[in-house]
Amino acid sequence: MAGGAVSNSTYTTSKDAGAKPGNYLFPLILVTSLFFLWGLAYGLLDVLNKHFQEVLSITTKRSTLLQGAYFGAYFLMALPAGMFMNKFGYKKGIILGLLLYATGAFLFFPAAGALSFDFFLLALFILACGLACLETAANPYVTVLGDPATSEQRLNLSQCFNGLGSFLGPIIGGKLFFGSGTGDLTTVKLTYIVIGIVVLLIAGFFYRTPLPEIKEDEQEGEQVMADTRPLSAHRHFVLGVIAQFFYVAAQVGVGALFINYVTAYWHGITTENASYLLSVGLGLFMGGRFVGTALMRKIAPNKLLAIYALINVALSAFVMTGDGAPAVYALIAIFFFMSIMFPTIFALGVKDLGVHTKRGASFQVMSIVGGASVPYLMGIVTEWQSLAISYGIPTFCFVVVFLYGWKGYKRV
């Protein structure tokens, strides 16, 4: 969703997996397609918010339940997906995820026919359960599909396709949902039917393609084993989970009501053009990953995290003014400075956890549930005060991220 994190575990490939070293190109293409698929799903999500408000005549607050269903599924499915893959393997976990993804996509057809928002929530929840399975499996697969010396390069390349999917989602949604002029859900049905068919085809390729099995080498050094404190005693980890919760809350909140904000405060702009501006923001988010990675060669990750968070505090505070086009530009710029936050908080939070690293990483992933609740709170504030004032919630979230980058990351 927000960018994968590299596991601290080492992996070996089973010799009887059927895929020979040096013949990993097609499997790598298949796994990389997963990054694009969940990026596309996320990119379409914020466009659906506004479209459902217009076609189904629901309030802004109620439309944010889409984010609740989407990120709530991640929270509920993360651990079961991990348990399933530990027992049956990552390949079967990926196929399960793709089947759930396709099922949720196909359920958009009857949901649109019934004009039922609650039905859409169920369909999106099932779809997102599939995405949770895919995210749990994709990163370790990418790291073993080739030379271990270039695993980081492969992972970064795959994550670029995640950003590409997020970038294209609003463009596709804006053109099909708002540009058709039909004012109904016909294009939504057709879009998700096509997505479901494509996902099923990819599932078929995975079923027929030999992939290496992944096994963890449970080897811990003496220094790692020496720290026997419980996980909760690691202050930087606990604060990292809190910071991650608020970061994901901010990220989802900024995007969920983006189109509403643009059409409300930039007078004369259409919802279609507003969705294109959202795509610009997500493009900046993708580009910011490359820039941030380069800057970290000169600036410590925690310092860059604090600087970026402080800039976003200022930008989101300006967004609260609702000052027309300049405020919209500030809102778009926020995406660039969010780009490094998820992986940086993740890395700082699980650092030096030793035998607790895997459990710590699981809690970090589960903390994305912050994205399920904050958009709804922003909807409440919108009805109580204004849409601009609701961006005070992401402002507060970025303050929490700043505090973690400033002092909370320190290991004691």
N, C-alpha and C positions, 0 to 999 in steps of 0.2 A: 504494500500500500504506500508506505512512505520511503521505501528503499530497503533493500536487504542488508543484513549484517553478516559478516563472515564469522562462522563458528570457530571457537577456540579448539575444538576437537580435531583430531586427525582421522583420516578415513583411508580405508583400503578397499580395493575392488575385488570382487569374487572372480576367480579364474573361470568358473563355469557360467558366467553371466551371458556369454555369447557375443559380446562386443569386444573386438580386438583393439589393443592400443594402437593409435595411429589411424583408426577407422571410426573416430568419434564425431566426425563432422555432422552427419545427419542427426544422430542423437542430440548433439549440442544445439542444432537448429530447432529441434522439437522442444527442448527444455527452454530455450530462449523465447520461443513463442508463448510460453506460459507467462513470462514477465509482461509481454505485450497485452495478453488477454486480461490480466487483472488491472493493468493500467487503463485499458479501454473501459472496463466496467466502472472504474472510479471516475474517469473523465466524463462519462455519461450521467453519473449520479446527480451532480449539481444542476445539470440541465433539466433532468426529470423533475426536480423540485419545482421550478418555475412553470414548467409545462403542465404539471398536475394541478397547480394552483389555478391556472387559466381554464383548463378543460373540465376538471372535476369540481371546480368552485370550492376549493378548500382553503383554509387560512394558511398564512406563512408558518405559524406555529405548528399546525398539523402536518404540513408538508415536510418538516424537519424530522418526522418520525421515520422517513426513508433512511436518514443517517443512523437513527437508532437501530433499525432493523439490520442495516449493513454492518455496522461496527459491533453491534451486540452479537451477531453471528460469529465474528472473529473471536470475541471473548469466550463464547460458549464452546466453540469448536476447536480451539487451539490445542488443548490438552487431549481430547479424544482423538484428534487427527494424529498427534504424536504417538499415542498409544497404539493406534491402528497400524501405523507405519513401522513401529518397533516390532510388531508381531508378524506382519505380512509383507513388509518391504516397502521401499519408497515408490517403486514402479506401480504397485497396486494402489498405493495412496494417491498417486497422481491421477490414475484412471478413475478412482472414486471421486476425486475432486472435480475432474472434467465432467463426469456423469451428473454430479450435483449441479454444476454450473449450467449444463445444458438443460436439465430439468427445470431449474429456476427460470431460465430464458424462455423456454417453451410455455411456462405458466403465465407469461405476460400476455399470451393470446387470449385465454379465457378471462383473465383479469380485465383486459381492455374491453372484451365483449360484454362483461357484466358492469362495466364502469364502476368497479369497486376498488377504492383506495386500499382497503384492508386486504383484499386479495393481492394487490400489488406488493404490499408489505411482506406477505407470506412468500411470494415468488422471489422477491429480492433477498429475503432471509435465507432461503434455500440456495440461491445463487451464491451468496456470500459465504455460506458454509463450504461450498466447493472451493472458493477462492482461498479460504483459510487452509484447506488441505494443500493447495498448490503452493502457497507461500511457505508452508512448513517444509516442503520437499525440495523446492527448486534450487535454493542456494547450495546445499551440499552436493546436489547432482552436478551443478556447473563446475564446482571445484575439482571433481574427479574426472571430468570428461576431457582429458588431455594431460599435458605435461604439468606436474605439480608446481614447477617454477613459474608458470604463467597463469596460475589459477586466479590470482587477483585481477589480472587483465581480462580474463574471460568473464568474471563476475561483474566487473564494471561495464563491460560491453553489454551483457545481458540486462543490467539495470538501465542502460540507456534506452532499451526497447520498452521498459516499463514507463519511462518518461515520455517516450514517443506515443504510447497508447493513451496516456493521460492528456497529452497535447492534442491528439486527434479526436478524442472523445467529444469535447465541446464543439469542435468544428462540425463533426458528423451530426451531433444532436441539434446544433443550431440550424443547420441546413435542412435536415429532415423534419424536425419537430416544429420549428418556427417558420421555416421558409416555404413549407408546402401550401400554407394558406388554407388548409382544410379545417383547422380548429377542432379536430377530433383526435382519436388515438390510433388511427389507421397506420401512420408511419411508425409509431412505437411498436405495434404488433409486428410489422414487417421487419423492422430493425432487429428485434430480439429473436425472431424466427431465424433470420440469416445468421445471427451470432450463434444460436443454438446448433444449427447445422454445421457451421465451421468448427465449433467445439467438439461435436461428435466425430467429425472427420479426424481431428487431431487426436482424439481418444483412440480411434482405430489405428492410427499410425503408431501410437505408443504401445498398443496391444501387440502389434505385429513386429515392432522393432526391438531387437535385443539390446538391453541396457545393463550396464554394470551394477551389481548389487553393492550397496554401501554398508560397510561395517566399521563401527567405531573402535579405535584402539584405545582401550581404557588404561592409558599409561600416564601416571602423574609423577612429577619429579619430587625429590625429597623436600625442597623448599615449599612446594605447593601443599604437600601432605602435612607439613608442620603446622599449618594454621587450622586448628580444630574448632575455632569459634563457630557458633551457629550462623546461618545466613543473615538473620535479623540483626546480628551484632555488627555487620559491616555497614557503617553509616553511609558511605558513599553509594552503596547499592540501594539502600532504602530510599535515600533522597533522589537517586537516579530514577527509580520507579515512579516516584511522585512527579519529578520533572517531566518524565516521558508522558505520563497521564495528561498533564497540562499542555505539553507541546502538541500532542495529537488532537486534543480538544481545540487548541487554537487553530491548527491547520484545517481541520474539518469545518470549524465555525467560520473561518475566513472564506472558504470556498462555497459553503452551503447556501449562503444568502448573497453571494457575489452578484448574480444576475439581478436579483431584487434591488440591491443597492445601486447598481449602475443605472437601471431604468428609473429609479426613484429620484436620483440626484443629478444625473446628467440628462437634462431635459431634451426630449426629442429623439433619443437613441432607442432603437428597437430591441426587442428581446433577442432577435437573431444576432444583431451586431454585438450585443452584450455578451452572448455566448462565445463569440469570436475573441472578445477581450479576455474572457476567462482562459481561453486557449493560449493567449499571449502570456498570461501569468504563469500557466503551467509550463510553457516553453522556457520562461525565465527560471522556473524551479529546476528544470532539467539542466539548463546551462550552468546554473549556480553550483551544481555538484562538481562540475569540472573546475570551475574557478576556485571553489572552496578547497578542493583537493590540492590544487597548486599552491594556494596561500598557506596551507598547513605545513608546507616545507619550510616556511619562514616564521610562522606564528603558531604557538602552542594551541592544540585543539580546544582546550577549555577557554583560552583567551578569545579565540575567534568566535566560539559559541556565545560568550558573554557580549562581545561587540555586536554580533549580528542580532542577538536578542534585544539589546538596548536600542539599536536602530529600529527594530520592529515595534518596540514600545512607542517610540516617537511617531512612526508612520501610522500605527493604528490609532494613536491618540488624535492625529490629524484627520483620519477617516471619520472619527466621531463628530467632527464639525459638519460633515455633509456639504462641504464647500465645492459642489459641482465637479467639473472635470479634474481639477487639481487633486481633489480627494480620491477620485477614481484612479488617477495615476499612482497615488500613494498606496492604494489598495493593491494594485497590480504589482508594485515594487515589493510588497511584503513577501510575495512568493519566492523571489530571489533569495531573500535573507532567511527564509525557512529551510532552504534546500539542504543544508548540512546538519540540521538539528537532530533528526531522528537517529542517524547512524552515529553521530558524535556522542549524544547522550547514552546510547546503547553501549558504545565502546568504553566510555568512562565508567558507566555503572557496573559492568561485569568485570572490570579489570582487577586482577589479583584475587579473585574469589576462590581459586584453587578447585577443590573437589565440589564446590557449590556452583561452578560456572554454568553448568547445563540448567540447573533449577533456576538460577538467577536470570538466565536468558529467557526462560519460559515466562517468568513474571514480567520481564520487560515487554515481551510480545503481548501478554494479556493486558498490559496497561493501556493499550490502544482503545480500550473501552471508553476512555475519555471522549472519544469522538462520537459516542452514541448519545451523550446527554447534553453537551454544551449547545449544539444547534437548537435544541428544543428550548433551552433556557434563553437563548437569543431571541427565539420567537416570542416568548413571554414578554421579554423586555421591549420588543418591537411593538406589541399590542399595548403595553403599559406606557411607554415613552415614545420612542421612535426607532427606526431601523438603524440610523446612525449611532444612537446611544448604545444600541445592543453590541456594537463593536468594542465597548468597554470591557466585555468579558474576555475576548482574545488579548486585549491590552494587559489585563491582569495576568493572564496565562504566560505571556512573554516575560513579565516581571519575574515569575517563578523560574522560568528557564534561565534568565539572567543571573539570578541568585545561585543557581546550581553551577553555572559556568564560572562564576566569581569565586565561590568558596565551597559550595556543596559537594563538588567532585573530589575533594581531598580525602585521601584514605588515612584513617586513624586507627 
